[in-house]
Amino acid sequence: MYKVLLPLHVTGYWFTVEGYDPLHTGSLGAGINLTPIEVYKYGGEPGVYFQGGDRIIYQTYLESFSRLGINPISIRVGSRNILGRGYGLSGGLAIAAVLLAVEGGTYEELGRYVHVSEVVNRTGYGDVTGILTGGLEVRLSPGAPGIGRVEKVLVTEEFDIISLEVGNMTTPEMIIRFGDRVAKVGPKVHSEFLEDPSLTRFIELSHRFSIETGMLKRDEVESIHGLLNSYGLLEPLIGLHKKKNIILIYFEEGYGHEASEALSKLGEVKLFKIWDEGLVLRND
């Protein structure tokens, strides 16, 4: 039986670049791929079935199949419903589904259909290329897989990474609220990252991007620091940044479980490691 290992992809900083068509439109920036969720074919009405029975259907998903000229399928996801949180799943689940439906074709080829559907529906601009790359990725030119240029940054650190889920915001809402500041701050941060691309620099610059765009509030940072300090966990904290509805918090290896327990007092938490492989289709 085929399954897809789909990494959760969180962009640390970015800015959108409009091309002459959706294939050549995308974002420049950098993002990190985290411990994957498993995705399988499933019976029933087309859509995405999460643990707990939630069924979700959304336009980017349907349109990805329509552009391929095939009927949409249903998929089962080994996770509770985390669509729309900031993990890049609008594009990720769509490409996982078309790969399971076709069971052939290249990731790059199928990823182009999904990328175009994302851009047209304004649900993502760089997640598909980032997910297919894996690890810590940096997008150097905009566009769909095989058109945009993306590279993997060497990572030697072994950090524990916690996502703290807060708030409720869609991608179009994020663009409306923060689009102008993203367009101003993103290019500066991107230029600085390219001077010294590394995981620690990514965390540092993503934090600055989150603060300067207004996505991450200083009182949120103070609340997290205060809680961690009360548990004696401030020293192993590496840094943090925010994307839409999640704050990613990095710790020295070995502190993840203890920090997760403490941070659960502020919201829903998940513990991750960096996933270097990118999306993987397997036949078990």
Buried (B, 14 or more C-beta within 10 A) or exposed (E): EBBBBBBBBBBBBBBBBEBEEBBBBBBBBBBBBBBBBBBBBBEEEBBBBBEEEEBBEBEBBBBBBBBBEEEBBBBBBBBEBBBBBBBBBBBBBBBBBBBBBBEEBEBBBBBBBBBBBBBBBBBBBBBBBBBBBBBBBBBBEBBBBBBBBBBBBEBEBEBBBBBBBBBEBBBEEBBEBBBEBBEEBBBBBBEBBEEEBBBBBBBBBBBBBBBBBEBBEEEBBEEBBEBBEEEEBEEBBBBBBBBBBBBBBBBBEEBBEBBBEBBEEBBBBBBBEBBEEBBBBEEE
